């Protein structure tokens, strides 16, 4: 019997746990779901076969090492900052490990160590990063095999709310870690390539540089995400003219979010001690005889009846409502408010939208290919986010345990032997891209 250890029982783990449990009898697996919150782990495995819940504090090195030693493979659904030490521990114990998190330079420095110990470390094995890489590489490899020269590659992904559950003016609800949403874009300037020129967008301008994107007759807006330049080498696009990876939101979201950024409400570097959300908003505004809403509109040069001001008012930022936190950063105060306002209700469904555009030269003809993915969640537990993050990593786990994935070292899912079987099975699970070809005029 093979033993699988899943670290982290948060919402993104749901589909991975269910997939592995559903295959456990046939494959002869035993699955351990470990979390600091034992009740959360128990909830995740309720009524599932061959699953055990465990309480585990990963800072307890002896307990963590013992759990790794007693399992054949580890899936880390932990926050990214814990993965380097975990991966190093797994390699030391000759145990394969998978994560959905970005592969840092520090993690890649373990490549030789992993190969020496005959271990596979497979990172970026979720949605974005994950499915985005696999679907992009499949398209790029297929085009290059036909002799195409790639001129431009753009890719956008958004974790959104499904149309039937879209009942607030922001067109958005939390479907993944709220803190990551609040702090999005603050890691450094977004970098990309456009017409052979490197472009940089600092955080304070990120949500003003938008590209309109149409996916299945629905309009979205996209903003650049992180450093797209790193994918030139990864995707084999060293000679490309345009390369951009970004995030999708519903139209109007970014303008309102930019207002919060300009005010300073997403800052996580200092703490405030304020009583109400009205006090919170006022703390960022100059002294004025105007009421708080008019003062804010004037300060940001917005019409007081604008869509952006209406969005801020709907959040309750002008209300005399108690915050309920003491000595918290602006970002944490904002997160506290948004977790209430943007909560996924019991009957709500979320939605994942992914869109790739490739412009390529085939002989002397310029052409354009669009590939799009839309996934709707089943409910507020088996969400589209949980499925698109959890299924790829669970399928990869199965392939490794079946001996079908024999790579060793620190890897990304960009090789055909990884992406092809995973994308094929994802189709059976309802996660399938739609492709359209256009002549480029």
Phi, psi and omega in degrees: 000131177270142182245128182249131176249119175254119180260115181108121183245030179287184187296331180286347182275344191308305185289326178297315180297315181294320179297312182295321177296317181298332180263355191293323182292313181294322185268353183061061179245152167237129187247127174252128177249113186246137180206156175298327178264099183298328180292325177293318178297318179297321179296320181295328185259006182306124177069012179263147181281147170055036179236142178231136176267139180225144173270127182213127172260111186291347175284346174277093189299323182293316180294319179297314180299322179295318180294317179299317181299327184270006180231157183270338182205149182238134171247119179262115172253025181279161171305147190303329185294345180268352192285327183299308181296322178298312182298317179300320178296316180297317179297318180302328181260014175056044182241124177298147182217140180236143175221154173267004188272161177300142178274113180275166175300323180298317178293319180295336178296346179271005185303309181296320178300317179294317180295320178299328183259010176059042185243141172259125172247108184250110182257172177054048188248042179238235179264292180219089018269146177151268179302325178301314178297311186296315180291322179296314182294326177297315179296311183296316179297318180296317180294316181295326178295335179270359178097011181286147172253118185280124181258325184211139176224124175232143180214129179230143177223143176220135170264109191234185176257141181296150183308318182291342180252007183274087187235024173229158187294344179277341184064034186208143172216156182289127174237359176210190187310112182301323182298322179296326177293315182298319186265006183306131175091354185272357182290345181151178181297138172289135183233138177204177182242131178221121181051046177070006178252136175285135180240145180229134177235111177292159185307318185289352176245357189302319187269012174250347181257091190243151175240127176288133182231130178251120179234116179049050175068016175242134182271134176230172172234141183240141173237152185296144185238120174056216184252099180290339185296332181296339184274355174302310181286317183300317182270359182070040185241039185300331183257014183287155181268322181228131179214118183213131172242137185210185183244139179260141171220162174295153181301134179096341181298312189295323179298318180289321178295324178299326177299319178295321178296313181295327177291329183104012186284349179260008180286132182245016190263353179210172185240148177240157174230089186236155186271311187237166177291332174296317176298319180302309180296316181299329183296341180262358187251151175290158177298140184199153174277350179287156174290168191299320181294315180294323179297316180295315180300317180294318182296322181263006180057047180245150172291134183296340177259015183289162178299321180296313179298321178297323177295316180295321178295320179299326178294336182096019182288348178254005187268152178273053182255136183293140180286315179084011176234146176243138177050062179239152178290159175306318180299320181288323176296316178297316179300319179301319179290314185290329178298332175279314186284328184252023181290142174281116182287167186308318184261008180284155173232143177261179183211137172252132175235128176230141184217126173245143171229127178236124173256129186216158178254122176245101189069239178256002183262131176268131183224165181226136179239132173246136176230126185228150179227129173231123180235129177256135179292159178280320181197194184276004173250305177273069185280164174299323178296314180298320181291315185283339173274318189279320183297313181301317183289327178289320178295318177299320177301315179298315181298321179293313181293333177278357180077017183267349180237103192254007180297151176228154183105186180269117190230160168247159183277057185248359178265146184303322181295340175268305191288327185297307180293329181288314178297324178296316180288327177300326176301318180295338180263010176087014180248093188222136180275151174246128184249144177223136177251141181225149168283140181267109181273000000 
